[in-house]
Amino acid sequence: MIRDILVCFFLILGGLLSMVAAVGMLRLPDLFTRMHAATKSGTVGVASIAIGMMIHFNTITVTSKGILVIAFFLLTAPVAAHMIARAAYRSGVSLWILTRIDEWKTHGTDGHEED
Amino acid sequence: MIQVVCSIVMIVLMISLGLSFVRVVLGPTLADRVIALDMAATLVVALILTHCVESGSFYYIPAAISIALLSFVGTVSLAIYIQRGGAS
C-alpha cells in the first residue's frame, strides 16, 4: 500500500515537472532560457518517473535499467544543451532584450577559435 | 489506483508533447526546433516508462534507453551542423 502511494507520488511529480518543462518551452522569451526549462525540468521529470518505475517493479534487473536511464539523462542532457547553446550563440542567435549580463561579449573570445 | 494515475500522467505527458511540437512549428531559429525535438524525445522516454508501469511488463525499458542515446547523438550532430553555418 505504501509502495503504491510512493509510485503514484513519483509518477505525478514526473508528469508535473514535464508539464512545467513544456510550458516553459512554449512561454519563455529566449532560446537560452527555453533551454534551461527543457534540460533541467525535463531531466528531473524523467528521473522521477524512472524512480517510480523502479519502486513499482522492485526487482534488480528493472532497478539497474532504471539507474542506467537516469545516468544517461544526467550525463547527456547538459552536454547537448551546452553544445546547442554554444553553436547558437556563435551563429548569431539574438539574446532576450532584457538580458543584463553577457559574459562572452565582455570577457570571452570572438568565437573564432577552433575546438 | 496505479492504473488511474498512469492514465492521468500519460494524458499530461501527451499535452506536454503537443506544447513541445507547437514550439517546433513556431520556433524562430533552427536551434529552438532542435531543443524542442530533444525535449520531445525526453517526453517519449517518459511515456514509455509510464506505459511499463501501467501494463506491468518491463520489456520496453531498453527501447527507452536507446531512444535517449539516439536523441543525444542527433542533438550533437545538429549542434555541429548549426556551428558550421547551417544551410548557408
N, CA and C atoms of all chains as a GROMACS GRO file, in nm:
protein
  609
    1MET      N    1   0.082  -0.121   0.000
    1MET     CA    2   0.000   0.000   0.000
    1MET      C    3   0.086   0.127   0.000
    2ILE      N    4   0.185   0.128   0.090
    2ILE     CA    5   0.271   0.248   0.094
    2ILE      C    6   0.356   0.254  -0.032
    3ARG      N    7   0.384   0.135  -0.090
    3ARG     CA    8   0.461   0.136  -0.215
    3ARG      C    9   0.379   0.194  -0.328
    4ASP      N   10   0.248   0.162  -0.333
    4ASP     CA   11   0.162   0.220  -0.436
    4ASP      C   12   0.155   0.372  -0.422
    5ILE      N   13   0.148   0.418  -0.297
    5ILE     CA   14   0.141   0.563  -0.278
    5ILE      C   15   0.271   0.629  -0.324
    6LEU      N   16   0.385   0.564  -0.296
    6LEU     CA   17   0.513   0.619  -0.341
    6LEU      C   18   0.522   0.622  -0.493
    7VAL      N   19   0.475   0.512  -0.558
    7VAL     CA   20   0.477   0.507  -0.704
    7VAL      C   21   0.391   0.618  -0.763
    8CYS      N   22   0.271   0.636  -0.708
    8CYS     CA   23   0.181   0.741  -0.758
    8CYS      C   24   0.241   0.879  -0.737
    9PHE      N   25   0.306   0.898  -0.621
    9PHE     CA   26   0.368   1.028  -0.594
    9PHE      C   27   0.477   1.060  -0.695
   10PHE      N   28   0.564   0.961  -0.721
   10PHE     CA   29   0.675   0.990  -0.813
   10PHE      C   30   0.624   1.007  -0.956
   11LEU      N   31   0.523   0.930  -0.995
   11LEU     CA   32   0.469   0.945  -1.132
   11LEU      C   33   0.405   1.082  -1.150
   12ILE      N   34   0.326   1.124  -1.051
   12ILE     CA   35   0.260   1.255  -1.064
   12ILE      C   36   0.363   1.367  -1.062
   13LEU      N   37   0.466   1.351  -0.979
   13LEU     CA   38   0.573   1.452  -0.976
   13LEU      C   39   0.643   1.462  -1.111
   14GLY      N   40   0.670   1.346  -1.172
   14GLY     CA   41   0.735   1.348  -1.303
   14GLY      C   42   0.647   1.410  -1.409
   15GLY      N   43   0.516   1.379  -1.406
   15GLY     CA   44   0.425   1.439  -1.503
   15GLY      C   45   0.416   1.589  -1.487
   16LEU      N   46   0.411   1.636  -1.362
   16LEU     CA   47   0.401   1.780  -1.341
   16LEU      C   48   0.530   1.851  -1.384
   17LEU      N   49   0.647   1.788  -1.357
   17LEU     CA   50   0.772   1.851  -1.398
   17LEU      C   51   0.785   1.856  -1.550
   18SER      N   52   0.736   1.750  -1.619
   18SER     CA   53   0.738   1.752  -1.765
   18SER      C   54   0.645   1.860  -1.818
   19MET      N   55   0.531   1.878  -1.750
   19MET     CA   56   0.437   1.983  -1.790
   19MET      C   57   0.500   2.121  -1.771
   20VAL      N   58   0.572   2.139  -1.659
   20VAL     CA   59   0.641   2.267  -1.636
   20VAL      C   60   0.744   2.291  -1.745
   21ALA      N   61   0.815   2.185  -1.783
   21ALA     CA   62   0.916   2.200  -1.889
   21ALA      C   63   0.851   2.238  -2.021
   22ALA      N   64   0.737   2.177  -2.053
   22ALA     CA   65   0.672   2.208  -2.180
   22ALA      C   66   0.617   2.349  -2.182
   23VAL      N   67   0.558   2.392  -2.069
   23VAL     CA   68   0.505   2.529  -2.063
   23VAL      C   69   0.618   2.630  -2.072
   24GLY      N   70   0.731   2.600  -2.004
   24GLY     CA   71   0.846   2.689  -2.015
   24GLY      C   72   0.902   2.692  -2.154
   25MET      N   73   0.902   2.578  -2.220
   25MET     CA   74   0.947   2.572  -2.360
   25MET      C   75   0.860   2.658  -2.449
   26LEU      N   76   0.732   2.666  -2.417
   26LEU     CA   77   0.641   2.744  -2.502
   26LEU      C   78   0.641   2.892  -2.465
   27ARG      N   79   0.657   2.926  -2.336
   27ARG     CA   80   0.629   3.061  -2.293
   27ARG      C   81   0.752   3.148  -2.270
   28LEU      N   82   0.869   3.089  -2.250
   28LEU     CA   83   0.984   3.172  -2.218
   28LEU      C   84   1.031   3.248  -2.342
   29PRO      N   85   1.096   3.363  -2.324
   29PRO     CA   86   1.115   3.454  -2.437
   29PRO      C   87   1.237   3.428  -2.525
   30ASP      N   88   1.327   3.340  -2.483
   30ASP     CA   89   1.459   3.339  -2.542
   30ASP      C   90   1.503   3.194  -2.564
   31LEU      N   91   1.596   3.172  -2.656
   31LEU     CA   92   1.645   3.035  -2.677
   31LEU      C   93   1.714   2.982  -2.552
   32PHE      N   94   1.792   3.067  -2.487
   32PHE     CA   95   1.876   3.018  -2.376
   32PHE      C   96   1.793   2.993  -2.251
   33THR      N   97   1.692   3.076  -2.228
   33THR     CA   98   1.603   3.048  -2.114
   33THR      C   99   1.516   2.927  -2.141
   34ARG      N  100   1.476   2.909  -2.267
   34ARG     CA  101   1.399   2.789  -2.302
   34ARG      C  102   1.480   2.663  -2.279
   35MET      N  103   1.612   2.676  -2.305
   35MET     CA  104   1.698   2.560  -2.284
   35MET      C  105   1.707   2.523  -2.137
   36HIS      N  106   1.708   2.624  -2.048
   36HIS     CA  107   1.703   2.594  -1.904
   36HIS      C  108   1.580   2.511  -1.871
   37ALA      N  109   1.462   2.556  -1.920
   37ALA     CA  110   1.339   2.484  -1.889
   37ALA      C  111   1.344   2.341  -1.940
   38ALA      N  112   1.388   2.324  -2.065
   38ALA     CA  113   1.385   2.191  -2.125
   38ALA      C  114   1.479   2.095  -2.056
   39THR      N  115   1.605   2.138  -2.032
   39THR     CA  116   1.702   2.041  -1.980
   39THR      C  117   1.678   2.012  -1.832
   40LYS      N  118   1.659   2.116  -1.750
   40LYS     CA  119   1.650   2.089  -1.606
   40LYS      C  120   1.521   2.018  -1.570
   41SER      N  121   1.408   2.081  -1.604
   41SER     CA  122   1.281   2.020  -1.564
   41SER      C  123   1.256   1.888  -1.635
   42GLY      N  124   1.292   1.881  -1.765
   42GLY     CA  125   1.269   1.756  -1.837
   42GLY      C  126   1.350   1.641  -1.782
   43THR      N  127   1.478   1.668  -1.750
   43THR     CA  128   1.563   1.562  -1.696
   43THR      C  129   1.513   1.514  -1.560
   44VAL      N  130   1.478   1.608  -1.473
   44VAL     CA  131   1.431   1.568  -1.340
   44VAL      C  132   1.296   1.496  -1.350
   45GLY      N  133   1.211   1.538  -1.447
   45GLY     CA  134   1.084   1.468  -1.464
   45GLY      C  135   1.101   1.324  -1.506
   46VAL      N  136   1.190   1.300  -1.604
   46VAL     CA  137   1.214   1.162  -1.646
   46VAL      C  138   1.278   1.081  -1.534
   47ALA      N  139   1.368   1.144  -1.458
   47ALA     CA  140   1.431   1.072  -1.348
   47ALA      C  141   1.328   1.034  -1.242
   48SER      N  142   1.232   1.123  -1.217
   48SER     CA  143   1.128   1.093  -1.118
   48SER      C  144   1.038   0.979  -1.165
   49ILE      N  145   1.003   0.979  -1.294
   49ILE     CA  146   0.920   0.869  -1.345
   49ILE      C  147   0.996   0.737  -1.341
   50ALA      N  148   1.129   0.742  -1.369
   50ALA     CA  149   1.209   0.620  -1.361
   50ALA      C  150   1.218   0.569  -1.217
   51ILE      N  151   1.226   0.661  -1.120
   51ILE     CA  152   1.229   0.618  -0.979
   51ILE      C  153   1.097   0.552  -0.942
   52GLY      N  154   0.985   0.609  -0.990
   52GLY     CA  155   0.856   0.546  -0.965
   52GLY      C  156   0.846   0.407  -1.025
   53MET      N  157   0.901   0.392  -1.148
   53MET     CA  158   0.900   0.261  -1.212
   53MET      C  159   0.985   0.161  -1.134
   54MET      N  160   1.101   0.206  -1.084
   54MET     CA  161   1.187   0.115  -1.007
   54MET      C  162   1.118   0.071  -0.878
   55ILE      N  163   1.047   0.163  -0.812
   55ILE     CA  164   0.975   0.125  -0.689
   55ILE      C  165   0.861   0.029  -0.723
   56HIS      N  166   0.796   0.050  -0.839
   56HIS     CA  167   0.682  -0.034  -0.874
   56HIS      C  168   0.725  -0.178  -0.901
   57PHE      N  169   0.834  -0.198  -0.976
   57PHE     CA  170   0.871  -0.336  -1.012
   57PHE      C  171   0.947  -0.405  -0.899
   58ASN      N  172   1.044  -0.332  -0.837
   58ASN     CA  173   1.114  -0.382  -0.719
   58ASN      C  174   1.193  -0.509  -0.747
   59THR      N  175   1.252  -0.518  -0.867
   59THR     CA  176   1.346  -0.626  -0.895
   59THR      C  177   1.480  -0.565  -0.935
   60ILE      N  178   1.584  -0.648  -0.931
   60ILE     CA  179   1.718  -0.593  -0.952
   60ILE      C  180   1.741  -0.559  -1.098
   61THR      N  181   1.680  -0.631  -1.193
   61THR     CA  182   1.702  -0.601  -1.335
   61THR      C  183   1.640  -0.466  -1.372
   62VAL      N  184   1.515  -0.447  -1.328
   62VAL     CA  185   1.448  -0.321  -1.360
   62VAL      C  186   1.517  -0.204  -1.290
   63THR      N  187   1.565  -0.228  -1.167
   63THR     CA  188   1.633  -0.121  -1.094
   63THR      C  189   1.762  -0.081  -1.165
   64SER      N  190   1.838  -0.180  -1.214
   64SER     CA  191   1.963  -0.146  -1.283
   64SER      C  192   1.935  -0.072  -1.413
   65LYS      N  193   1.830  -0.115  -1.485
   65LYS     CA  194   1.800  -0.044  -1.610
   65LYS      C  195   1.748   0.097  -1.583
   66GLY      N  196   1.673   0.114  -1.476
   66GLY     CA  197   1.626   0.248  -1.442
   66GLY      C  198   1.740   0.340  -1.403
   67ILE      N  199   1.838   0.286  -1.326
   67ILE     CA  200   1.956   0.366  -1.292
   67ILE      C  201   2.032   0.403  -1.419
   68LEU      N  202   2.034   0.310  -1.516
   68LEU     CA  203   2.100   0.338  -1.644
   68LEU      C  204   2.032   0.452  -1.718
   69VAL      N  205   1.897   0.451  -1.720
   69VAL     CA  206   1.822   0.559  -1.786
   69VAL      C  207   1.853   0.693  -1.720
   70ILE      N  208   1.850   0.696  -1.584
   70ILE     CA  209   1.874   0.822  -1.514
   70ILE      C  210   2.017   0.870  -1.539
   71ALA      N  211   2.114   0.777  -1.539
   71ALA     CA  212   2.253   0.816  -1.560
   71ALA      C  213   2.274   0.870  -1.701
   72PHE      N  214   2.211   0.806  -1.801
   72PHE     CA  215   2.224   0.858  -1.937
   72PHE      C  216   2.168   0.998  -1.947
   73PHE      N  217   2.051   1.021  -1.886
   73PHE     CA  218   1.993   1.154  -1.898
   73PHE      C  219   2.076   1.257  -1.824
   74LEU      N  220   2.125   1.222  -1.706
   74LEU     CA  221   2.205   1.319  -1.630
   74LEU      C  222   2.337   1.346  -1.699
   75LEU      N  223   2.388   1.248  -1.778
   75LEU     CA  224   2.514   1.272  -1.848
   75LEU      C  225   2.495   1.348  -1.978
   76THR      N  226   2.390   1.315  -2.054
   76THR     CA  227   2.382   1.366  -2.191
   76THR      C  228   2.305   1.497  -2.202
   77ALA      N  229   2.208   1.523  -2.116
   77ALA     CA  230   2.127   1.644  -2.133
   77ALA      C  231   2.209   1.773  -2.117
   78PRO      N  232   2.297   1.788  -2.014
   78PRO     CA  233   2.377   1.910  -2.006
   78PRO      C  234   2.475   1.925  -2.121
   79VAL      N  235   2.532   1.813  -2.167
   79VAL     CA  236   2.628   1.822  -2.278
   79VAL      C  237   2.559   1.869  -2.406
   80ALA      N  238   2.441   1.812  -2.434
   80ALA     CA  239   2.367   1.850  -2.554
   80ALA      C  240   2.323   1.995  -2.546
   81ALA      N  241   2.276   2.039  -2.429
   81ALA     CA  242   2.230   2.177  -2.415
   81ALA      C  243   2.347   2.274  -2.430
   82HIS      N  244   2.464   2.236  -2.374
   82HIS     CA  245   2.580   2.322  -2.386
   82HIS      C  246   2.626   2.336  -2.530
   83MET      N  247   2.625   2.225  -2.604
   83MET     CA  248   2.668   2.231  -2.744
   83MET      C  249   2.572   2.313  -2.828
   84ILE      N  250   2.440   2.296  -2.804
   84ILE     CA  251   2.341   2.374  -2.880
   84ILE      C  252   2.355   2.522  -2.847
   85ALA      N  253   2.377   2.555  -2.716
   85ALA     CA  254   2.386   2.695  -2.677
   85ALA      C  255   2.509   2.760  -2.738
   86ARG      N  256   2.622   2.688  -2.737
   86ARG     CA  257   2.744   2.746  -2.794
   86ARG      C  258   2.730   2.768  -2.945
   87ALA      N  259   2.673   2.668  -3.013
   87ALA     CA  260   2.656   2.680  -3.158
   87ALA      C  261   2.559   2.792  -3.192
   88ALA      N  262   2.452   2.804  -3.113
   88ALA     CA  263   2.352   2.908  -3.142
   88ALA      C  264   2.410   3.046  -3.116
   89TYR      N  265   2.490   3.059  -3.005
   89TYR     CA  266   2.550   3.190  -2.976
   89TYR      C  267   2.648   3.229  -3.084
   90ARG      N  268   2.727   3.134  -3.129
   90ARG     CA  269   2.824   3.167  -3.233
   90ARG      C  270   2.759   3.194  -3.367
   91SER      N  271   2.645   3.132  -3.393
   91SER     CA  272   2.580   3.157  -3.522
   91SER      C  273   2.492   3.281  -3.516
   92GLY      N  274   2.492   3.353  -3.403
   92GLY     CA  275   2.429   3.483  -3.401
   92GLY      C  276   2.284   3.485  -3.360
   93VAL      N  277   2.242   3.388  -3.277
   93VAL     CA  278   2.105   3.395  -3.224
   93VAL      C  279   2.099   3.508  -3.124
   94SER      N  280   1.999   3.596  -3.136
   94SER     CA  281   1.993   3.714  -3.052
   94SER      C  282   1.944   3.677  -2.912
   95LEU      N  283   1.999   3.749  -2.812
   95LEU     CA  284   1.956   3.729  -2.675
   95LEU      C  285   1.824   3.800  -2.651
   96TRP      N  286   1.769   3.777  -2.532
   96TRP     CA  287   1.647   3.847  -2.494
   96TRP      C  288   1.679   3.996  -2.476
   97ILE      N  289   1.578   4.079  -2.497
   97ILE     CA  290   1.605   4.223  -2.496
   97ILE      C  291   1.635   4.274  -2.355
   98LEU      N  292   1.591   4.202  -2.252
   98LEU     CA  293   1.617   4.243  -2.114
   98LEU      C  294   1.736   4.170  -2.052
   99THR      N  295   1.817   4.101  -2.134
   99THR     CA  296   1.933   4.032  -2.079
   99THR      C  297   2.035   4.134  -2.030
  100ARG      N  298   2.086   4.115  -1.907
  100ARG     CA  299   2.173   4.216  -1.848
  100ARG      C  300   2.320   4.174  -1.848
  101ILE      N  301   2.347   4.044  -1.845
  101ILE     CA  302   2.486   4.000  -1.836
  101ILE      C  303   2.517   3.915  -1.959
  102ASP      N  304   2.616   3.955  -2.036
  102ASP     CA  305   2.662   3.876  -2.150
  102ASP      C  306   2.812   3.862  -2.135
  103GLU      N  307   2.855   3.757  -2.062
  103GLU     CA  308   2.996   3.748  -2.024
  103GLU      C  309   3.085   3.711  -2.142
  104TRP      N  310   3.026   3.644  -2.241
  104TRP     CA  311   3.109   3.608  -2.355
  104TRP      C  312   3.147   3.734  -2.434
  105LYS      N  313   3.055   3.830  -2.441
  105LYS     CA  314   3.086   3.953  -2.516
  105LYS      C  315   3.192   4.035  -2.444
  106THR      N  316   3.187   4.036  -2.308
  106THR     CA  317   3.279   4.123  -2.236
  106THR      C  318   3.413   4.055  -2.206
  107HIS      N  319   3.411   3.925  -2.174
  107HIS     CA  320   3.534   3.859  -2.132
  107HIS      C  321   3.583   3.752  -2.229
  108GLY      N  322   3.494   3.702  -2.313
  108GLY     CA  323   3.531   3.584  -2.392
  108GLY      C  324   3.607   3.620  -2.516
  109THR      N  325   3.633   3.517  -2.595
  109THR     CA  326   3.698   3.540  -2.724
  109THR      C  327   3.592   3.576  -2.827
  110ASP      N  328   3.634   3.597  -2.948
  110ASP     CA  329   3.539   3.638  -3.050
  110ASP      C  330   3.458   3.523  -3.105
  111GLY      N  331   3.489   3.403  -3.061
  111GLY     CA  332   3.417   3.288  -3.113
  111GLY      C  333   3.476   3.234  -3.241
  112HIS      N  334   3.604   3.263  -3.268
  112HIS     CA  335   3.665   3.214  -3.391
  112HIS      C  336   3.767   3.104  -3.367
  113GLU      N  337   3.789   3.067  -3.240
  113GLU     CA  338   3.892   2.967  -3.217
  113GLU      C  339   3.841   2.829  -3.254
  114GLU      N  340   3.934   2.741  -3.286
  114GLU     CA  341   3.896   2.604  -3.321
  114GLU      C  342   3.879   2.523  -3.195
  115ASP      N  343   3.795   2.423  -3.202
  115ASP     CA  344   3.778   2.338  -3.085
  115ASP      C  345   3.790   2.194  -3.123
  116MET      N  346  -0.552   0.198  -0.828
  116MET     CA  347  -0.507   0.336  -0.812
  116MET      C  348  -0.395   0.368  -0.910
  117ILE      N  349  -0.303   0.272  -0.926
  117ILE     CA  350  -0.190   0.297  -1.014
  117ILE      C  351  -0.236   0.312  -1.159
  118GLN      N  352  -0.340   0.236  -1.198
  118GLN     CA  353  -0.389   0.246  -1.336
  118GLN      C  354  -0.441   0.386  -1.365
  119VAL      N  355  -0.521   0.439  -1.271
  119VAL     CA  356  -0.579   0.572  -1.292
  119VAL      C  357  -0.469   0.677  -1.297
  120VAL      N  358  -0.373   0.667  -1.204
  120VAL     CA  359  -0.264   0.764  -1.201
  120VAL      C  360  -0.180   0.756  -1.329
  121CYS      N  361  -0.159   0.632  -1.378
  121CYS     CA  362  -0.082   0.618  -1.502
  121CYS      C  363  -0.155   0.681  -1.620
  122SER      N  364  -0.288   0.663  -1.624
  122SER     CA  365  -0.364   0.725  -1.733
  122SER      C  366  -0.355   0.878  -1.727
  123ILE      N  367  -0.367   0.932  -1.606
  123ILE     CA  368  -0.360   1.079  -1.592
  123ILE      C  369  -0.222   1.130  -1.631
  124VAL      N  370  -0.118   1.058  -1.587
  124VAL     CA  371   0.018   1.102  -1.618
  124VAL      C  372   0.045   1.094  -1.768
  125MET      N  373  -0.011   0.989  -1.833
  125MET     CA  374   0.009   0.979  -1.978
  125MET      C  375  -0.064   1.091  -2.052
  126ILE      N  376  -0.182   1.130  -2.003
  126ILE     CA  377  -0.252   1.242  -2.066
  126ILE      C  378  -0.172   1.371  -2.051
  127VAL      N  379  -0.116   1.392  -1.929
  127VAL     CA  380  -0.035   1.512  -1.906
  127VAL      C  381   0.088   1.512  -1.996
  128LEU      N  382   0.151   1.394  -2.012
  128LEU     CA  383   0.270   1.387  -2.097
  128LEU      C  384   0.234   1.412  -2.243
  129MET      N  385   0.115   1.367  -2.286
  129MET     CA  386   0.075   1.392  -2.425
  129MET      C  387   0.048   1.541  -2.447
  130ILE      N  388  -0.010   1.609  -2.346
  130ILE     CA  389  -0.030   1.754  -2.359
  130ILE      C  390   0.105   1.825  -2.368
  131SER      N  391   0.202   1.779  -2.287
  131SER     CA  392   0.336   1.839  -2.293
  131SER      C  393   0.400   1.817  -2.429
  132LEU      N  394   0.376   1.698  -2.487
  132LEU     CA  395   0.430   1.669  -2.620
  132LEU      C  396   0.368   1.761  -2.724
  133GLY      N  397   0.238   1.789  -2.709
  133GLY     CA  398   0.173   1.881  -2.802
  133GLY      C  399   0.229   2.022  -2.791
  134LEU      N  400   0.253   2.069  -2.667
  134LEU     CA  401   0.311   2.203  -2.648
  134LEU      C  402   0.452   2.210  -2.706
  135SER      N  403   0.528   2.101  -2.689
  135SER     CA  404   0.663   2.098  -2.743
  135SER      C  405   0.660   2.104  -2.896
  136PHE      N  406   0.561   2.037  -2.958
  136PHE     CA  407   0.554   2.043  -3.104
  136PHE      C  408   0.503   2.177  -3.154
  137VAL      N  409   0.426   2.248  -3.069
  137VAL     CA  410   0.392   2.386  -3.104
  137VAL      C  411   0.519   2.470  -3.115
  138ARG      N  412   0.613   2.448  -3.022
  138ARG     CA  413   0.740   2.520  -3.030
  138ARG      C  414   0.820   2.478  -3.154
  139VAL      N  415   0.809   2.351  -3.192
  139VAL     CA  416   0.878   2.308  -3.315
  139VAL      C  417   0.823   2.384  -3.436
  140VAL      N  418   0.691   2.404  -3.441
  140VAL     CA  419   0.632   2.476  -3.554
  140VAL      C  420   0.666   2.624  -3.547
  141LEU      N  421   0.658   2.684  -3.425
  141LEU     CA  422   0.674   2.828  -3.412
  141LEU      C  423   0.819   2.875  -3.420
  142GLY      N  424   0.910   2.790  -3.371
  142GLY     CA  425   1.045   2.832  -3.338
  142GLY      C  426   1.114   2.919  -3.440
  143PRO      N  427   1.163   3.035  -3.398
  143PRO     CA  428   1.218   3.126  -3.498
  143PRO      C  429   1.349   3.078  -3.559
  144THR      N  430   1.430   3.008  -3.483
  144THR     CA  431   1.556   2.961  -3.539
  144THR      C  432   1.561   2.809  -3.537
  145LEU      N  433   1.668   2.758  -3.600
  145LEU     CA  434   1.684   2.612  -3.603
  145LEU      C  435   1.714   2.556  -3.465
  146ALA      N  436   1.787   2.632  -3.382
  146ALA     CA  437   1.825   2.581  -3.251
  146ALA      C  438   1.703   2.561  -3.161
  147ASP      N  439   1.602   2.649  -3.176
  147ASP     CA  440   1.477   2.630  -3.100
  147ASP      C  441   1.411   2.498  -3.136
  148ARG      N  442   1.410   2.468  -3.265
  148ARG     CA  443   1.345   2.344  -3.308
  148ARG      C  444   1.422   2.222  -3.260
  149VAL      N  445   1.557   2.233  -3.260
  149VAL     CA  446   1.637   2.120  -3.213
  149VAL      C  447   1.612   2.094  -3.065
  150ILE      N  448   1.607   2.202  -2.984
  150ILE     CA  449   1.581   2.187  -2.841
  150ILE      C  450   1.442   2.127  -2.818
  151ALA      N  451   1.343   2.174  -2.896
  151ALA     CA  452   1.207   2.123  -2.878
  151ALA      C  453   1.198   1.976  -2.915
  152LEU      N  454   1.271   1.935  -3.020
  152LEU     CA  455   1.267   1.793  -3.058
  152LEU      C  456   1.341   1.707  -2.956
  153ASP      N  457   1.449   1.761  -2.898
  153ASP     CA  458   1.519   1.688  -2.792
  153ASP      C  459   1.427   1.667  -2.672
  154MET      N  460   1.350   1.771  -2.640
  154MET     CA  461   1.256   1.756  -2.528
  154MET      C  462   1.143   1.661  -2.563
  155ALA      N  463   1.104   1.656  -2.690
  155ALA     CA  464   1.002   1.559  -2.731
  155ALA      C  465   1.052   1.416  -2.713
  156ALA      N  466   1.180   1.392  -2.744
  156ALA     CA  467   1.236   1.259  -2.722
  156ALA      C  468   1.238   1.225  -2.573
  157THR      N  469   1.271   1.324  -2.489
  157THR     CA  470   1.267   1.304  -2.343
  157THR      C  471   1.126   1.264  -2.298
  158LEU      N  472   1.024   1.333  -2.354
  158LEU     CA  473   0.887   1.302  -2.314
  158LEU      C  474   0.845   1.165  -2.365
  159VAL      N  475   0.896   1.124  -2.481
  159VAL     CA  476   0.864   0.990  -2.530
  159VAL      C  477   0.922   0.883  -2.438
  160VAL      N  478   1.045   0.908  -2.387
  160VAL     CA  479   1.103   0.814  -2.290
  160VAL      C  480   1.017   0.806  -2.164
  161ALA      N  481   0.969   0.923  -2.118
  161ALA     CA  482   0.882   0.923  -2.000
  161ALA      C  483   0.753   0.847  -2.027
  162LEU      N  484   0.699   0.861  -2.150
  162LEU     CA  485   0.577   0.786  -2.185
  162LEU      C  486   0.601   0.636  -2.185
  163ILE      N  487   0.718   0.594  -2.237
  163ILE     CA  488   0.747   0.450  -2.239
  163ILE      C  489   0.758   0.396  -2.097
  164LEU      N  490   0.824   0.471  -2.008
  164LEU     CA  491   0.838   0.423  -1.870
  164LEU      C  492   0.702   0.418  -1.800
  165THR      N  493   0.616   0.517  -1.828
  165THR     CA  494   0.481   0.514  -1.769
  165THR      C  495   0.400   0.396  -1.821
  166HIS      N  496   0.419   0.366  -1.950
  166HIS     CA  497   0.349   0.250  -2.005
  166HIS      C  498   0.398   0.120  -1.943
  167CYS      N  499   0.529   0.115  -1.910
  167CYS     CA  500   0.582  -0.004  -1.842
  167CYS      C  501   0.515  -0.022  -1.706
  168VAL      N  502   0.498   0.088  -1.632
  168VAL     CA  503   0.432   0.078  -1.502
  168VAL      C  504   0.286   0.036  -1.520
  169GLU      N  505   0.219   0.092  -1.624
  169GLU     CA  506   0.076   0.066  -1.639
  169GLU      C  507   0.048  -0.078  -1.680
  170SER      N  508   0.128  -0.130  -1.774
  170SER     CA  509   0.099  -0.265  -1.825
  170SER      C  510   0.169  -0.374  -1.746
  171GLY      N  511   0.266  -0.337  -1.662
  171GLY     CA  512   0.333  -0.437  -1.582
  171GLY      C  513   0.439  -0.518  -1.652
  172SER      N  514   0.474  -0.480  -1.774
  172SER     CA  515   0.579  -0.552  -1.846
  172SER      C  516   0.700  -0.462  -1.861
  173PHE      N  517   0.818  -0.517  -1.834
  173PHE     CA  518   0.939  -0.434  -1.838
  173PHE      C  519   1.023  -0.460  -1.962
  174TYR      N  520   0.959  -0.504  -2.072
  174TYR     CA  521   1.038  -0.534  -2.190
  174TYR      C  522   1.066  -0.412  -2.276
  175TYR      N  523   1.007  -0.297  -2.241
  175TYR     CA  524   1.025  -0.179  -2.325
  175TYR      C  525   1.133  -0.085  -2.272
  176ILE      N  526   1.195  -0.118  -2.159
  176ILE     CA  527   1.292  -0.027  -2.100
  176ILE      C  528   1.418  -0.012  -2.188
  177PRO      N  529   1.470  -0.119  -2.253
  177PRO     CA  530   1.581  -0.096  -2.346
  177PRO      C  531   1.545  -0.005  -2.462
  178ALA      N  532   1.418  -0.005  -2.505
  178ALA     CA  533   1.376   0.090  -2.609
  178ALA      C  534   1.389   0.233  -2.558
  179ALA      N  535   1.355   0.255  -2.430
  179ALA     CA  536   1.369   0.389  -2.372
  179ALA      C  537   1.515   0.430  -2.368
  180ILE      N  538   1.605   0.337  -2.330
  180ILE     CA  539   1.747   0.369  -2.324
  180ILE      C  540   1.799   0.403  -2.463
  181SER      N  541   1.758   0.325  -2.566
  181SER     CA  542   1.809   0.354  -2.700
  181SER      C  543   1.754   0.483  -2.755
  182ILE      N  544   1.627   0.517  -2.723
  182ILE     CA  545   1.574   0.646  -2.769
  182ILE      C  546   1.650   0.762  -2.705
  183ALA      N  547   1.686   0.746  -2.577
  183ALA     CA  548   1.764   0.850  -2.510
  183ALA      C  549   1.900   0.870  -2.578
  184LEU      N  550   1.969   0.758  -2.607
  184LEU     CA  551   2.101   0.770  -2.670
  184LEU      C  552   2.091   0.827  -2.810
  185LEU      N  553   1.989   0.784  -2.887
  185LEU     CA  554   1.977   0.834  -3.024
  185LEU      C  555   1.941   0.982  -3.026
  186SER      N  556   1.861   1.027  -2.930
  186SER     CA  557   1.828   1.170  -2.928
  186SER      C  558   1.952   1.252  -2.893
  187PHE      N  559   2.039   1.197  -2.806
  187PHE     CA  560   2.164   1.270  -2.774
  187PHE      C  561   2.253   1.280  -2.898
  188VAL      N  562   2.266   1.169  -2.972
  188VAL     CA  563   2.351   1.172  -3.091
  188VAL      C  564   2.295   1.270  -3.195
  189GLY      N  565   2.162   1.269  -3.213
  189GLY     CA  566   2.100   1.361  -3.309
  189GLY      C  567   2.118   1.506  -3.270
  190THR      N  568   2.106   1.534  -3.139
  190THR     CA  569   2.121   1.671  -3.094
  190THR      C  570   2.264   1.720  -3.114
  191VAL      N  571   2.361   1.635  -3.083
  191VAL     CA  572   2.501   1.675  -3.100
  191VAL      C  573   2.535   1.697  -3.247
  192SER      N  574   2.484   1.610  -3.335
  192SER     CA  575   2.514   1.628  -3.477
  192SER      C  576   2.448   1.754  -3.531
  193LEU      N  577   2.327   1.785  -3.486
  193LEU     CA  578   2.262   1.908  -3.531
  193LEU      C  579   2.331   2.032  -3.474
  194ALA      N  580   2.390   2.019  -3.351
  194ALA     CA  581   2.466   2.132  -3.295
  194ALA      C  582   2.590   2.158  -3.380
  195ILE      N  583   2.657   2.051  -3.425
  195ILE     CA  584   2.774   2.070  -3.512
  195ILE      C  585   2.732   2.130  -3.645
  196TYR      N  586   2.615   2.088  -3.695
  196TYR     CA  587   2.562   2.145  -3.819
  196TYR      C  588   2.533   2.294  -3.805
  197ILE      N  589   2.475   2.333  -3.691
  197ILE     CA  590   2.447   2.476  -3.669
  197ILE      C  591   2.577   2.554  -3.658
  198GLN      N  592   2.677   2.493  -3.590
  198GLN     CA  593   2.801   2.565  -3.568
  198GLN      C  594   2.878   2.588  -3.698
  199ARG      N  595   2.860   2.497  -3.794
  199ARG     CA  596   2.929   2.515  -3.921
  199ARG      C  597   2.853   2.605  -4.016
  200GLY      N  598   2.747   2.668  -3.970
  200GLY     CA  599   2.684   2.769  -4.052
  200GLY      C  600   2.547   2.733  -4.104
  201GLY      N  601   2.496   2.616  -4.073
  201GLY     CA  602   2.362   2.581  -4.116
  201GLY      C  603   2.354   2.558  -4.265
  202ALA      N  604   2.244   2.604  -4.325
  202ALA     CA  605   2.221   2.575  -4.467
  202ALA      C  606   2.298   2.669  -4.558
  203SER      N  607   2.359   2.773  -4.500
  203SER     CA  608   2.427   2.870  -4.587
  203SER      C  609   2.562   2.817  -4.633
   0.00000   0.00000   0.00000
